[in-house]
Amino acid sequence: MSEITVALRYAKALIDLAQEQKALEAVKNDMDLFLHTLKANPELKAVLSNPIISHTKKVHILADVFGTRVSKVSIAFFNIMVNKGRGEVLYTTAHEFIGLYDVKNHITNAKVVTAAPLSAENKKKMLDDVQQAIGGTVKLADKVDPSLIGGFVLTIGDRQVDTSIASSLKRMKKEFAQIAIK
C-alpha cells in the first residue's frame, strides 16, 4: 500500500476522532504546527522515518518537542502512529489531514505566480475575484518567478489561468513556426 493511501486512512481516522472529541480546530492547528516544525527541521522528519531509532525514543522526542504545544488528542495520535511503526508517514498524514479539513470546510487552495511581488491591494483584489468566481473560502499562496516577464499564472486545483508574457511569447513562436512550415 502506498504511503499516501496509508496516510489518508490515518488522516480520516484523526479527523473523525477530532470531531468526536470536539477538538477539530485544535487538532488542525496542531497539524499546521507539526508540518511547519518538520519543514523547518528536516532532521526531525528523518528521525521519525528512521527504522533504527526505537519507538520509545521517537515518542519521547515527540513529547519533548510537541508535548506542551499540542492538544492531548494530537499527542496521543502521534504516540499511536509511532508505536504502530508508522512514524515515517506522520508528515504525510498531517498533510492529508489538512487537505481533508479544507475539503470539509469548503476551503480551496489557490496559487498565483507573478513576475514581480504582488502589492497587498492586488493580492486582496485577486483573492476577492477568485472567491467570487468559485465561492467558498480561498487560501491564496503567492510566488514570484521573474521568468514570466509579466502577467500571472493562477492555479486552482487542476485549473490554470496563464496570462504571463512568457507564455504569450511561446504561443506566438509556435504559431509563427506553424506558418513558416506551410
C-alpha positions in Angstrom: 0.0 0.0 0.0 1.4 3.4 -0.9 2.4 5.9 1.7 -0.4 8.4 0.7 -3.1 5.7 0.9 -1.9 4.8 4.4 -1.6 8.4 5.4 -5.1 9.2 4.1 -6.6 6.4 6.2 -4.9 7.7 9.3 -5.9 11.2 8.5 -9.6 10.2 8.1 -9.4 8.4 11.4 -7.9 11.5 13.1 -10.4 13.9 11.6 -13.2 11.6 12.9 -11.6 11.4 16.3 -11.1 15.2 16.5 -14.7 15.8 15.6 -15.9 13.3 18.2 -13.7 14.9 20.8 -14.9 18.4 19.7 -11.3 19.3 19.1 -11.2 19.7 15.3 -9.8 23.3 15.3 -7.2 22.5 17.9 -6.0 19.4 16.0 -5.9 21.3 12.8 -3.7 23.9 14.4 -1.6 21.1 15.8 -1.1 19.6 12.4 -0.2 23.0 11.0 2.4 23.4 13.7 3.7 19.8 13.2 4.1 20.4 9.4 5.8 23.7 9.9 8.2 22.3 12.5 9.1 19.3 10.3 9.6 21.6 7.3 11.9 23.8 9.4 13.7 20.8 10.9 14.3 18.0 8.4 16.4 16.2 11.0 13.2 15.6 13.0 11.5 14.2 9.9 14.5 11.9 9.3 14.4 10.7 12.9 10.7 9.8 12.6 11.3 7.9 9.4 14.4 6.1 10.6 13.5 2.4 11.4 16.7 2.0 13.5 15.5 4.5 16.2 13.3 2.8 18.7 9.6 3.7 19.0 10.1 4.7 22.6 12.8 7.2 21.7 10.6 8.7 18.9 7.7 9.0 21.4 10.0 10.8 23.9 11.3 13.1 21.1 7.7 14.0 20.0 6.7 14.6 23.6 9.7 16.9 24.2 9.1 18.9 21.0 5.3 19.0 21.0 4.1 17.8 24.4 3.0 21.2 25.8 2.3 22.8 22.4 -0.3 20.4 21.0 -3.6 19.0 22.3 -3.9 15.7 24.1 -5.7 14.2 21.0 -2.7 15.1 18.8 0.0 13.8 21.1 -2.0 10.6 21.6 -2.3 10.2 17.9 1.4 10.8 17.4 2.1 8.1 20.0 -0.2 5.6 18.4 1.3 6.2 14.9 4.9 5.7 16.2 4.0 2.7 18.3 2.4 1.1 15.3 5.6 1.6 13.3 4.1 4.4 11.2 6.4 7.3 12.2 7.5 7.6 8.6 4.0 8.5 7.4 3.3 11.1 10.2 4.3 14.0 8.0 2.1 12.8 5.1 -0.7 12.0 7.4 -0.6 15.6 8.8 -0.6 16.9 5.3 -3.6 14.7 4.3 -5.4 15.8 7.5 -5.1 19.5 6.4 -6.4 18.6 3.0 -9.4 16.8 4.5 -10.0 19.7 6.8 -10.0 22.1 3.9 -12.5 20.0 1.9 -14.8 19.6 5.0 -14.7 23.4 5.5 -15.1 24.3 1.8 -11.6 25.9 1.7 -9.9 26.0 -1.7 -6.2 26.4 -2.2 -5.0 28.6 -5.0 -1.6 29.7 -6.1 -0.6 32.7 -8.1 2.8 33.1 -9.6 3.8 36.6 -10.8 6.8 38.2 -12.4 7.0 40.8 -9.5 5.7 40.7 -6.0 2.0 41.5 -5.6 1.1 44.5 -3.6 -1.3 43.9 -0.7 -4.0 45.6 -2.6 -3.5 43.5 -5.8 -3.4 40.3 -3.7 -6.6 41.2 -1.9 -8.3 42.0 -5.3 -7.2 38.7 -6.8 -8.3 36.8 -3.7 -11.7 38.5 -3.8 -12.1 37.8 -7.5 -11.2 34.1 -7.1 -13.6 33.8 -4.1 -16.4 35.4 -6.0 -15.8 33.1 -9.0 -15.6 29.8 -7.2 -17.5 30.5 -4.0 -16.4 29.5 -0.5 -13.1 30.4 1.2 -9.9 30.6 -0.7 -6.3 30.3 0.6 -4.1 32.2 -1.9 -0.4 31.5 -1.9 1.8 33.8 -4.0 5.2 33.2 -5.5 7.5 35.3 -7.7 9.0 34.0 -10.9 10.8 36.7 -12.9 11.0 34.4 -15.9 7.2 35.1 -16.5 8.3 38.6 -17.6 4.8 40.0 -16.8 1.3 38.9 -16.0 0.5 35.9 -13.8 -0.3 32.2 -13.6 -3.2 31.3 -11.3 -3.7 27.7 -10.4 -6.8 26.4 -8.6 -6.9 22.7 -8.2 -6.4 21.3 -11.7 -7.4 24.5 -13.5 -4.9 27.1 -14.6 -5.2 30.6 -16.0 -2.0 31.8 -17.6 -1.7 35.4 -18.6 2.0 35.6 -18.5 4.0 37.3 -21.2 6.4 34.4 -21.4 3.5 32.1 -22.2 2.2 34.5 -24.8 5.6 34.7 -26.4 5.8 30.9 -26.6 2.4 30.7 -28.2 3.4 33.3 -30.8 6.6 31.5 -31.5 4.7 28.2 -32.0 2.2 30.0 -34.3 5.0 31.5 -36.4 6.7 28.2 -36.7 3.5 26.6 -37.9 3.0 29.4 -40.5 6.6 29.0 -41.7 6.1 25.3 -42.2 3.1 25.9 -44.5 
